[in-house]
Amino acid sequence: MANQNNQKGELLKKVASHAKEYGFIFQSSEIYDGLSAVYDYGQLGSELKNNIKSYWWKSMVQLHENIVGIDSAIFMHPTTWKASGHVDAFNDPLIDNKDSKKRYRADVLVEDQIAKIEGKIEKEVTKAAKRFDDFDRKMFMETNPRVQRYLGEIETIKARLKNGLEGDLADLKKLIEDLGIACPISGSKNWTDVRQFNLMFNTEIGSLSEGANKIYLRPETAQGIFVNFLNVQKTGRLKLPFGIAQIGKAFRNEIIARQFIFRMREFEQMEMQYFVKPGEEMKYYGQWKEFRMKWHLALGMGEENYRFHDHIKLAHYANAASDIEFDFPMGFKELEGIHSRTDFDLKAHEEFSGKKLQFFDPKDNESYVPYVIETSIGLDRMVLSVLAHAYTEETLEDGSSRTVMKIPAPLAPYKVAVLPLVNKDGLPEKAREIANLLKLDHNIQIDVKDAIGKRYRRQDAIGTPYCITVDYESLEDNMVTIRERDSLEQVRIPIDKIQEEINERVSINSLLKKLI
Ligand code: ATP
């Protein structure tokens, strides 16, 4: 079998069109020409999303006795966002090209430039690796003058970028000019000044006659956890360290909305805030980095496709931060953030609300504001990572080709398709019997239309890990053929063994077992 899917540049487009064709993801309000960076999940996409949510929720709440889950409202008192810093500091620096009238994030333009220099370094390394048998990458990087010059350039750019992001917008514009960055559309270097743009959406609550108040659509779910910290701690009688988990929608008026569901204006987050004693945060930060990476690796989507990226510019609330990056079709990008948020949020809410948000530690007989470790993953980005990794075009040994979604079995929208070989002679009835055995535990399909080969292709295209074929012999011997999606292996097993066989391979528990 040959995977022809090595054109990474094309992959995102192919995934998006496949996702639409089979009912995973549609552009929002498509009949009105769509709404930019807003998407709807169709019949398969919502199943996939629910399975990811279930894996996350169970791994955080069910597997950890000291983590509980909540579901807080999207609307919050507007002072919440003053306290959190979002009103004043949740900005992206934007810049317009005067000729194309296109808008860009200034920091992204600079980061793309850094990626180009990193590409040049990689080229030097690859060239040298071909010349020497016992090539030592580290030594080469440290001694090769050209590589050293590139690394020096990157350092200088990063330092100026950091400075720019901390407020020196004039120098950020100058950096873009100094680097000779041109607009990819117009090719010109005719830029406006860099301006700050707040990413929060706002609306009004109450009627105008009541004197409506401006409120925001939450840009993250975390603040709903912070403001409920004491409610949950007291009513749940929780002791430090403990965590509060939440899955919910968040909204950001992103300047550049592109790359399919990677950067959306309405998206879903799965966040967990872990409250710890001050001074112990680094220990837990390390533990959570490790656990979250394990969660990803348990899916079996390839260790080489994940890496940590420690932040150069820390957010205003953090004393350490790292991203788990995934090798998306556009290259390695943030999938999840793990942040040590100190006591910034709780302290700020104490100050703005005038209420104490402290934990009384009976062991030390003292009260303090806990420190917080946060793990925050975008559900939609997770869906994209799964779809992009799954999408495979294959030529089979018999010369035919297929497009198969190699979705990790526990996340697949349908776990099993039951296929009677023909739609008569008692075979459909037998198929229904089998379906009834499985449907209490799993989402399954019965498909009776078309030749069996065509039905297999249809199931491959939506990522169904197992097809069960019922034939005439099944009526005699109560055995069926199970076909495995990725290996195409077919084995015959007794009908009364199916439940056990399938459960073992497709349940969320099969993933959870790898985490404990
Ligand atoms: P980025 O740098 O890509 O804008 P971020 O650092 O602002 O992301 P966080 O505020 O740390 O992101 O949010 C946590 C997670 O939420 C991210 O790791 C990502 O998976 C997800 N996320 C953030 N913004 C978006 C978005 N616009 N669309 C989809 N997912 C998002």
Residues whose N, C-alpha, C, O or C-beta is under 5 A from the ligand:
A	BS01	ATP	R252 E254 I261 F262 R263 M264 F267 E334 L335 E336 G337 S376 I377 G378 D380 R381
